[in-house]
Amino acid sequence: MKLFEAKPAFFGLLLGHILAMEVLAWLMIYMLGPGWVPSTLAALILAISQAQSWCLQHDLGHTSIFRNSRWNHLAQQFVMGQLKGFSAHWWNFRHFQHHAKPNIFHKDPDVTVAPVFLLGESSVEYGKKKRRYLPYNHQHLYFFLIGPPLLTLVNFEVENLAYMLVCMQWMDLLWAASFYARFLLSYIPFYGIPGALLLFVAVRVLESHWFVWITQMNHIPREIGHEKHRDWASSQLAATCNVEPSLFIDWFSGHLNFQIEHQCQGTVSCSLFPTMPRHNYRRVAPLVKALCAKHGLSYEVKPFLTALVDIIRSLKKSGNVWLEAYLHQ
């Protein structure tokens, strides 16, 4: 079926529209000046560019664009470093853990977020042990204050820098430095240093909202806990779900709305489709769904807005479970 063959035009257009948005944002400030309206529009455009860069580097990290793995890794370093200011090695280090053991505490870094948030089984454990570092029964509310706004700006920036220094990834550090040099040299002439830094923070905060909602709509509402030692397919499907596709949602989410197909193809250890380009997820989805039906495995597909709301519902449910265990044990 040629499902492993990447379309150069598809990924060329992805890179092209990312670079076009970077240029457009700068031209907007250059031509209209650094007023509030042009600055706000530029920040939104840059945030979309950053979000799409996450998607493109993700494709490269899965070696799904070039036939030669080395080319994928070199291109990922460029996208992750020059276009985003992060380390490709840092991303792969945490992302491969996620794919190997999705939604498993202390094995998947994406859900090992206690004591800030309690997910799944951790809410019962914290309640029974009388641990109360934060008002977890209100975590679905303070999530809006410290979850989407700060993940990329604070957690990722600190974790990424620490990884590059501790692991001595000097080439990644140089790539990241080139991003900051380009960004500051591009916008300091218009805003000065404080204004350029404020624009950077605004872009990171907007980008962080996209990252949290899009990457977690498939995972947080699903089963989260300790290792169950189940077969590989069952453990993958218990940890994820799909979101109904459309041309906009496919683009906006980087095809992560096909999370079941991606999760099954992305796993490091025991994979079905280790390098499948994401533009083929629509074609392989009926095959995966049929396989799940044959073996009685859940294949859940949600509307986009429902998937977003389910994140909050899940956080509220976990918080209430914590409170009940905290009060009655």
RARALIN-V857978 format. One record per residue. PHI is phi in degrees with one decimal (999 if undefined). OMEGA is omega in radians with two decimals (999 if undefined). Layout:
BEGIN
PHI:OMEGA
PHI:OMEGA
END
This chain:
BEGIN
999:3.12
59.4:-3.12
-75.3:3.13
-94.5:-3.09
-89.3:3.11
-78.8:3.08
-97.0:-3.12
-55.5:-3.12
-63.4:-3.13
-61.2:-3.09
-75.2:3.03
-64.1:3.10
-66.7:3.10
-60.1:3.12
-63.9:-3.12
-61.1:-3.10
-74.7:3.03
-66.5:3.14
-64.9:3.13
-63.3:3.11
-67.6:3.09
-62.1:3.14
-67.2:-3.12
-60.4:3.14
-60.7:3.14
-66.3:3.13
-62.7:3.13
-62.3:3.12
-71.4:-3.14
-62.6:-3.04
-90.5:-3.05
-103.4:3.14
89.8:-3.06
-86.4:3.08
-75.9:-3.08
-64.7:-3.10
-67.3:3.09
-61.2:-3.13
-66.3:3.12
-64.3:3.12
-64.5:3.13
-63.7:3.12
-62.7:3.12
-64.7:3.14
-63.9:3.13
-65.2:3.11
-65.2:3.09
-64.4:3.10
-61.2:3.12
-64.1:3.12
-62.8:3.14
-69.0:3.05
-67.5:3.02
-55.2:-3.09
-63.9:-3.09
-67.3:3.12
-66.4:3.08
-63.4:3.07
-60.5:-3.13
-67.1:3.11
-63.0:3.07
-87.4:3.14
49.5:-3.05
-106.3:-3.11
-108.7:-3.13
-97.2:3.09
-70.2:-3.14
-89.7:-3.10
-59.6:-3.12
-60.3:3.12
-64.9:3.09
-59.4:-3.08
-68.6:3.10
-66.0:3.11
-65.6:3.10
-64.0:3.10
-61.7:3.10
-66.0:-3.09
-65.1:-3.11
-68.6:-3.08
-84.4:-3.05
-71.9:-3.09
-89.4:-3.07
-127.0:-3.12
83.7:3.13
-123.2:-3.14
-95.3:3.08
-65.2:3.14
-65.9:3.09
-61.5:-3.12
-61.8:-3.12
-63.6:3.13
-57.9:-3.11
-81.7:-3.06
-73.9:3.10
-66.7:3.06
-63.4:3.13
-59.6:-3.10
-70.6:-3.12
-68.8:-3.09
-138.6:-3.07
-64.9:3.08
64.5:3.08
-106.3:-3.12
-55.3:3.07
66.9:3.04
-121.9:3.05
-109.2:-3.10
-64.5:-3.12
-68.9:-3.13
-113.4:3.09
-88.1:-3.00
-116.6:3.04
-67.4:0.18
-94.1:3.14
-76.0:3.07
-126.7:3.07
-107.7:-3.13
-120.7:3.03
54.4:-3.02
-66.9:-3.12
-64.7:-3.14
-65.7:3.10
-68.0:-3.11
-62.4:-3.14
-66.3:3.12
-64.7:-3.13
-64.7:-3.12
-89.1:3.10
59.5:3.11
-90.9:-3.13
-142.3:3.11
-82.3:3.11
-142.9:3.10
-74.5:-2.98
-65.1:3.08
-69.3:3.06
-116.6:-3.08
-65.5:3.10
-68.8:3.09
-94.2:-3.13
-74.5:2.99
-55.8:-3.12
-68.1:-3.10
-89.1:-3.02
-122.7:3.14
-83.9:-3.13
-56.7:-3.08
-68.5:-2.89
-112.6:-3.05
-58.1:-3.10
-72.6:-3.05
-65.6:-3.04
-106.7:-3.02
-61.8:-3.10
-65.8:-3.12
-61.7:-3.11
-68.7:-3.11
-62.8:-3.13
-64.3:3.14
-64.2:3.13
-61.1:3.14
-62.6:-3.11
-63.4:-3.12
-74.4:-3.09
-66.8:-3.11
-90.5:3.07
55.8:3.07
-87.9:-3.01
-68.4:3.12
-65.7:3.08
-62.4:3.12
-64.0:3.10
-67.1:3.09
-60.9:3.14
-63.7:3.12
-62.3:3.13
-65.9:3.08
-64.9:-3.10
-65.6:3.10
-62.7:3.14
-63.6:-3.10
-62.9:-3.08
-68.3:3.12
-65.0:3.14
-75.2:-2.97
-114.1:3.08
-60.9:3.12
-58.9:-3.14
-92.7:-2.98
-112.0:-2.90
79.5:-3.09
-64.3:-3.14
-59.9:-3.11
-67.0:3.11
-65.2:3.10
-66.2:3.11
-64.2:3.08
-63.0:3.12
-59.7:3.14
-62.1:3.14
-61.2:3.13
-64.6:-3.13
-63.4:-3.13
-66.3:3.11
-63.6:3.11
-60.7:-3.12
-64.2:3.07
-58.8:3.13
-58.3:-3.03
-60.4:-3.06
-65.7:-3.06
-66.1:-3.06
-72.8:-3.07
-79.3:-3.06
-101.5:-3.14
-65.6:3.14
-93.3:-2.95
-119.5:-3.06
-56.6:3.13
-72.8:-3.10
-94.0:-3.10
-67.6:3.14
-132.1:-3.13
-179.5:-3.13
-84.7:-3.12
-56.3:3.13
-102.4:3.14
55.9:3.07
-88.1:3.06
-64.5:-2.98
-60.6:-3.08
-62.2:-3.13
-64.4:-3.12
-67.1:3.11
-67.0:-3.07
-72.8:3.09
-69.6:-3.02
-98.8:-3.05
-151.3:3.08
-153.2:3.11
-102.8:3.03
-121.1:-3.06
-53.6:-3.07
-81.3:2.93
-158.9:-3.13
-59.3:-3.13
-68.6:-3.10
-64.7:3.09
-57.8:-3.13
-69.4:-3.03
-61.8:-3.09
-96.0:-3.07
63.5:-3.11
65.4:3.06
-76.7:2.97
-68.5:2.99
-93.5:-3.02
-67.9:3.12
-63.0:3.13
-64.7:-3.14
-67.5:-3.11
-63.2:3.13
-70.5:-3.13
-85.7:-2.98
-94.9:-3.01
-64.7:-3.06
-68.0:-2.92
-81.9:-2.96
-135.2:-2.90
-105.2:3.03
-84.6:-3.02
-131.3:-2.94
-63.9:-3.07
-129.4:-3.07
-68.5:3.07
-63.5:-3.00
-68.6:3.11
-69.4:3.09
-101.0:3.14
-60.0:3.14
-59.0:-3.09
-76.1:-3.10
-86.8:-3.07
-56.1:3.12
-60.6:3.13
-69.3:3.12
-66.8:3.13
-62.5:3.12
-64.8:3.12
-64.2:3.11
-63.8:3.13
-62.3:-3.13
-61.7:-3.07
-105.0:3.07
69.4:3.13
-99.6:-3.11
-70.4:3.05
-128.2:-3.00
-95.3:3.09
-128.6:-3.08
-118.9:2.91
-65.7:-3.06
-57.6:-3.10
-65.2:3.08
-61.5:3.13
-61.8:3.11
-68.1:-3.13
-64.4:-3.13
-63.3:3.04
-61.4:-3.13
-67.7:3.12
-60.1:-3.13
-65.8:3.11
-62.4:3.12
-64.9:3.12
-61.8:3.13
-63.3:3.11
-63.6:3.12
-68.4:3.08
-63.1:3.10
-60.7:-3.09
-62.0:3.13
-63.5:3.12
-66.8:-3.12
-66.5:-3.06
-84.7:-2.98
-111.8:3.13
-95.2:999
END
